[in-house]
Amino acid sequence: MQTTNYKIIRNFVEFYGKPFTGDVVAGETGIPIQKTIRVLNTMSYKGLIKSISMQGKFAIYIKNSDYVDKNPMNSFNFEIKFLKAIIRKLKTEEVKSARHLADLLKCGRRRVTRYLVALCSIGMVGLVDKKYKVIKDMDLLLVGSRYDSQILKKLKAKNKQ
C-alpha cells in the first residue's frame, strides 16, 4: 500500500510539536521541497496549520490547535497590548485630546476614545492641567468593568472649574 505525500506530511505535522518550515518538513520526510510546499499550502487552506511568520523565503507554520494568540483580551474585549500602548503614550507624551492620542498611536479616533473612556471610568487615567495623565496603576484586566460614556465630558467640566 502506497502512502501519499499528504498523509506523510500530515503525520509529521501531528507529531512534530514545534513550529516548522517547508524546508524542515522536506528534510525530515524526504519529499521534494516543491511537493512539500504544495501540501503545506493545502493544509493551510483547510485550516490544519497556520502560517505565523516568515523565515527567508519559507513561511513558518504551526499546527492550528497549538496556535495561541499573542495578543490576549480581557473579559470585556479590550486588547491588553493596545491598553499598554495607550498607557505608555500617556506617561511619556503630553496628550490633550483623544484625537491627539489617536495621531500618536496612528489608529482610529473612535477606538482610542473607547479605550480612553474605559481607562478613565475605572480611575486609572484622569485629566490633570488639561492633559490626560495616568493617575494610578491598576490591573489591566479591570478595564471595562465600569464604563461611563460621559466620563470625558465630566472630567473636562471638572477641570475647567
C-alpha positions, 0 to 999 in steps of 0.5 A, spaced: 500 500 500 502 506 497 502 512 502 501 519 499 505 525 500 499 528 504 498 523 509 506 523 510 506 530 511 500 530 515 503 525 520 509 529 521 505 535 522 501 531 528 507 529 531 512 534 530 510 539 536 514 545 534 513 550 529 516 548 522 518 550 515 517 547 508 524 546 508 524 542 515 518 538 513 522 536 506 528 534 510 525 530 515 520 526 510 524 526 504 519 529 499 521 534 494 521 541 497 516 543 491 511 537 493 512 539 500 510 546 499 504 544 495 501 540 501 503 545 506 499 550 502 493 545 502 493 544 509 493 551 510 487 552 506 483 547 510 485 550 516 490 544 519 496 549 520 497 556 520 502 560 517 505 565 523 511 568 520 516 568 515 523 565 515 527 567 508 523 565 503 519 559 507 513 561 511 513 558 518 507 554 520 504 551 526 499 546 527 492 550 528 490 547 535 497 549 538 496 556 535 495 561 541 494 568 540 499 573 542 495 578 543 490 576 549 483 580 551 480 581 557 473 579 559 470 585 556 474 585 549 479 590 550 486 588 547 491 588 553 497 590 548 493 596 545 491 598 553 499 598 554 500 602 548 495 607 550 498 607 557 505 608 555 503 614 550 500 617 556 506 617 561 511 619 556 507 624 551 503 630 553 496 628 550 490 633 550 485 630 546 483 623 544 484 625 537 491 627 539 492 620 542 489 617 536 495 621 531 500 618 536 498 611 536 496 612 528 489 608 529 482 610 529 479 616 533 473 612 535 477 606 538 482 610 542 476 614 545 473 607 547 479 605 550 480 612 553 473 612 556 474 605 559 481 607 562 478 613 565 471 610 568 475 605 572 480 611 575 486 609 572 487 615 567 484 622 569 485 629 566 490 633 570 492 641 567 488 639 561 492 633 559 490 626 560 495 623 565 495 616 568 493 617 575 494 610 578 496 603 576 491 598 576 490 591 573 489 591 566 484 586 566 479 591 570 478 595 564 471 595 562 468 593 568 465 600 569 464 604 563 461 611 563 460 614 556 460 621 559 466 620 563 470 625 558 465 630 558 465 630 566 472 630 567 473 636 562 467 640 566 471 638 572 477 641 570 475 647 567 472 649 574 
